[in-house]
Amino acid sequence: MPLIRINKLLSQCGIASRRKADELIRQGAVSINGKVLSRLGVIVDTNIDAVSVKGEKLKLKQAKGYSYFLLNKPKDCITTLRDTHNRRTVMELLPKARGLFPVGRLDKDTTGLLLATNDGELAHRLMHPRHEIKKRYEVEVEGSFREKDSERLGKGVDIGDKRLSVCKILDTKKDKTATMVTLEIHEGRKRQIRRMFQALGYKVKNLKRVVYAGLELDIREGSCRNLTEKEVMLLKKEVGLL
């Protein structure tokens, strides 16, 4: 660190999000060197200051830098921290980092862009529906894609969970036996895209996510890379952390 804003410190130590940390300060629950904080935005020197929350001294060594990764998930790989059936998980594709976990999910047969981090606040916001994070997929379906179905998908398709599922068709490319449909969606319901196309009578051969929150898939399948500082800033702007 060693100088850091108090709400950021509490967030990094896992006490609360920055917003909730500010609420704790307003409630008089946070003290520095024995004195209750009375204002927001105070800078803490972690080398010399003693911070307490609700009377409990904070272990400043809990505060850590965050890790951010982009990976290209292959088929037959489970998006989970561990699997009780000993199936391959996305964690096996990532370097060892404390507290790392995937941001959202891709089902076993879906490939493509997945993020992983130990920044809980950013991950929570990226996955929260209110931020409507845009995702782009390439969907390969058997046979031809009917033009009228672009409008149907844009208006919403009933996939059996009480509300219509909507996406935007960006492009279609037909070959002899299949059509590649590129679409954009901001929801993340279970097997949503497969269920949408199934509801319209299509069989999905392959499904791949190629864009997430403005980040594009640019690495080979099964590999991962660190996000750049610019990419991390982009994600934080997307969810209102900057």
C-alpha positions in Angstrom: 0.0 0.0 0.0 0.9 1.8 2.6 -1.3 4.9 2.2 -4.9 4.0 1.3 -8.4 5.5 1.7 -10.2 4.0 4.6 -13.2 2.6 2.7 -10.9 0.9 0.2 -8.9 -0.6 3.0 -12.1 -2.1 4.6 -13.2 -3.4 1.2 -9.8 -5.1 0.6 -9.9 -6.6 4.0 -13.2 -8.2 3.3 -15.2 -6.2 5.9 -17.6 -4.5 3.5 -18.0 -2.9 0.0 -16.7 0.7 -0.2 -20.3 1.9 0.0 -21.1 -0.2 3.0 -17.8 0.9 4.6 -18.9 4.5 4.3 -22.1 3.6 6.1 -20.1 2.0 8.9 -18.1 5.2 9.2 -21.3 7.3 9.4 -22.6 5.0 12.1 -19.4 5.6 14.2 -18.3 1.9 13.9 -14.8 2.7 12.6 -11.9 4.1 14.6 -8.3 4.9 13.9 -5.8 4.9 16.7 -8.6 4.7 19.2 -10.5 7.7 17.8 -13.9 7.2 16.2 -14.0 8.5 12.6 -16.4 11.4 12.0 -15.8 12.0 8.3 -15.4 10.0 5.1 -12.4 9.8 2.8 -9.7 9.6 5.5 -6.3 8.3 4.3 -4.8 5.5 6.5 -1.1 4.7 6.8 -1.1 0.9 7.2 2.5 1.0 8.5 1.6 3.0 11.6 -2.2 3.3 12.0 -4.4 0.9 14.1 -7.8 0.5 12.6 -10.8 -1.0 14.4 -14.3 -1.9 13.3 -17.0 -2.2 15.9 -14.3 -2.5 18.5 -12.4 -5.3 16.8 -8.9 -4.4 15.6 -8.3 -4.9 11.9 -5.5 -7.2 10.8 -4.0 -5.0 8.1 -2.1 -7.9 6.6 -5.5 -9.1 5.4 -5.4 -6.3 2.8 -4.0 -7.5 -0.5 -3.6 -6.6 -4.1 -6.1 -8.1 -6.4 -5.6 -10.5 -9.3 -7.6 -10.3 -12.6 -7.6 -12.9 -15.3 -9.2 -13.6 -18.7 -9.4 -17.2 -19.8 -10.7 -19.1 -22.8 -12.8 -21.9 -21.4 -12.8 -25.2 -23.4 -15.6 -27.7 -23.6 -16.2 -30.3 -20.9 -14.7 -27.9 -18.3 -16.8 -27.0 -15.3 -17.2 -23.4 -14.1 -16.7 -24.0 -10.4 -14.1 -23.9 -7.7 -14.1 -27.7 -7.3 -16.2 -30.6 -8.5 -17.3 -33.6 -6.4 -17.2 -35.9 -9.5 -13.5 -35.1 -10.2 -14.3 -33.4 -13.5 -11.9 -30.8 -14.9 -12.7 -27.2 -13.6 -11.7 -23.8 -14.8 -9.6 -23.4 -11.7 -7.1 -25.8 -13.3 -6.5 -23.4 -16.1 -5.6 -20.5 -13.8 -2.4 -19.8 -11.8 -2.5 -20.1 -8.0 -3.8 -16.9 -6.4 -5.4 -16.5 -3.0 -9.2 -16.3 -3.1 -9.5 -16.5 -6.9 -12.9 -17.5 -8.3 -14.8 -17.3 -11.7 -17.0 -14.3 -12.5 -20.3 -15.9 -13.5 -20.7 -19.1 -15.3 -20.4 -20.8 -18.7 -22.1 -24.2 -18.9 -20.0 -27.4 -19.5 -20.5 -27.4 -23.3 -20.0 -23.6 -23.8 -16.6 -22.3 -24.6 -15.0 -18.8 -24.6 -14.4 -15.8 -22.5 -14.6 -16.1 -18.7 -13.1 -13.8 -16.1 -11.6 -14.7 -12.8 -10.6 -12.5 -9.8 -10.3 -12.3 -6.1 -11.9 -8.8 -6.2 -15.2 -9.6 -4.6 -16.8 -6.1 -5.0 -16.0 -5.9 -8.7 -17.2 -9.5 -9.4 -20.4 -8.9 -7.5 -21.2 -5.8 -9.6 -20.4 -7.5 -12.9 -22.7 -10.4 -12.1 -25.6 -8.2 -10.7 -28.5 -7.9 -13.2 -28.9 -4.1 -12.6 -25.7 -3.4 -14.4 -26.8 -5.2 -17.6 -23.3 -6.2 -18.6 -23.3 -6.9 -22.4 -22.0 -10.2 -23.6 -21.5 -11.3 -27.2 -21.8 -15.0 -28.3 -21.3 -16.9 -31.5 -24.0 -19.6 -31.8 -23.7 -22.3 -34.5 -27.1 -23.9 -35.3 -27.9 -26.7 -37.6 -29.4 -25.7 -41.0 -30.6 -22.2 -41.9 -31.5 -19.4 -39.5 -34.9 -17.9 -40.4 -34.8 -14.1 -40.8 -38.1 -13.7 -39.0 -36.6 -15.2 -35.9 -34.2 -12.2 -35.5 -37.3 -10.1 -34.7 -38.7 -12.8 -32.4 -35.5 -13.0 -30.4 -35.4 -9.2 -30.2 -38.9 -9.0 -28.8 -38.5 -11.9 -26.4 -38.9 -15.7 -26.3 -40.6 -17.7 -23.6 -38.1 -20.2 -22.2 -40.4 -21.2 -19.3 -39.2 -19.1 -16.3 -42.0 -16.5 -16.1 -40.4 -13.8 -18.2 -39.4 -13.4 -21.8 -35.7 -13.8 -22.8 -34.4 -11.1 -25.2 -31.3 -10.8 -27.3 -30.1 -8.8 -30.3 -28.9 -10.5 -33.5 -25.8 -8.8 -34.9 -24.9 -11.1 -37.8 -25.5 -14.4 -39.5 -23.3 -16.5 -41.7 -24.6 -19.6 -43.6 -22.6 -22.5 -44.9 -23.7 -25.8 -46.4 -25.1 -27.4 -43.2 -25.2 -24.8 -40.5 -25.5 -21.1 -39.7 -23.3 -19.0 -37.3 -25.4 -16.5 -35.5 -23.7 -13.6 -33.6 -25.8 -12.1 -30.9 -25.6 -9.7 -27.9 -27.3 -10.3 -24.6 -27.1 -8.8 -21.1 -28.8 -11.4 -19.0 -27.3 -14.5 -17.6 -29.9 -17.1 -16.8 -29.1 -20.8 -16.8 -28.5 -22.2 -20.3 -30.4 -19.2 -21.6 -29.2 -19.0 -25.1 -29.5 -22.7 -25.7 -33.1 -22.6 -24.4 -34.0 -19.6 -26.5 -32.9 -21.3 -29.7 -34.5 -24.6 -28.7 -37.8 -22.8 -28.1 -37.6 -21.6 -31.8 -36.9 -25.1 -33.0 -33.1 -24.9 -33.6 -30.4 -27.3 -32.5 -27.3 -25.6 -31.1 -24.1 -27.3 -32.3 -21.6 -24.9 -30.6 -21.8 -21.9 -28.4 -18.9 -19.5 -27.7 -18.7 -16.3 -25.7 -16.4 -13.8 -27.5 -17.0 -10.5 -25.7 -17.8 -9.7 -22.0 -18.2 -6.1 -20.7 -16.2 -4.7 -23.6 -13.3 -7.2 -23.3 -12.7 -9.4 -26.4 -11.5 -13.0 -26.5 -7.9 -12.9 -27.8 -6.2 -16.1 -26.6 -6.2 -19.7 -27.6 -8.7 -22.2 -26.0 -7.6 -23.5 -22.7 -5.2 -20.6 -21.9 -5.4 -17.5 -19.7 -3.7 -14.1 -19.3 -3.6 -11.2 -16.8 -5.9 -8.3 -17.5 -4.1 -5.1 -18.2 -4.5 -2.1 -15.9 -6.5 -0.4 -18.7 -8.9 -3.4 -18.9 -9.4 -3.5 -15.2 -10.3 0.3 -15.3 -12.7 -0.4 -18.1 -14.5 -3.1 -16.0 -14.7 -0.8 -13.0 -16.2 2.0 -15.1 -18.8 -0.4 -16.4 -20.1 -1.0 -12.9 -19.6 2.4 -11.4 -16.5 1.8 -9.3 -14.7 4.7 -11.0 
